[in-house]
């Protein structure tokens, strides 16, 4: 019996069959931490899925916030993705390198901005290459498109809202950073930042949601939330280091039919970078 999979995650087989179809857009959203020694733009230039455009998460962002890749204004987002040839009515598939790493963030962004048919490709480009599927080195020159935004502000949690949530425990907080960073046993990769987590937060490391770049099935995802002590009948806010891998938890929540969730865009780079926010260490 096949296990039930997320309706938002599509296979490489399916993607390959759609290549070149009208109103089908494929987006390379690879982005890496310095420690990974990989460069998304360079890898894209050396070989990408035919027709894919590169979505630079450091460029299509709000540069005035002082934080990494903060959600851009709807106007800037629409302008940039329009240049990439993407309309809000297109079927949009987002992929990254390892699979289920940074693609969910861009999946989330497109949805927050109003696109309806957005998916993440299972297995990533690494899996695509391993299976010997076609690659292209030419850079596509897409015809400009119009992306009509319908921004959903309720999907994004601000710092002030997060402060209130931590004080009142009005929402459950799921933190996608690794266990060592969450407990404070490991230093944060950003210099001068405190380690630990927000009081009341639960740890759900982003790497536990997939195996070899393939998203876990719905039963396995449900178990992850149960094991972390997250009640799926109640609201959740997701967080991580800088707002990218938090979207993996968001993808899992929506896959399980959980709609009452938001993403704390500032995440730990904002919370842990301040002196006036409560931080706890250890497992609780």
Buried (B, 14 or more C-beta within 10 A) or exposed (E): EEEEBBEBBBBBEEBBEBBEEEEBBBBBBBBBBEEEEBBBBEBBEEEBBBBBBBBBBEEBBBEEBEBBBBBBEBEBBBBBBBBBBBBBBBBBBBBBBBBBBBBBBBBBBBBBBBBEBBBBBBBBBBBBBEEEBEBEEEEBEBEEBEBEBEBEEEBBBBBEBBBEBBEEEEBBBBBBBBBEBBBBEEEBBBEEBBBBBBBBBBBBBBEBBBEEBBBBBBEBBBEBBEEBEBEBEEBBBBBBBBBBBBBBBBBBBBBBEBEEBBBBBBBBBBBBBEEEBEBBEEEE
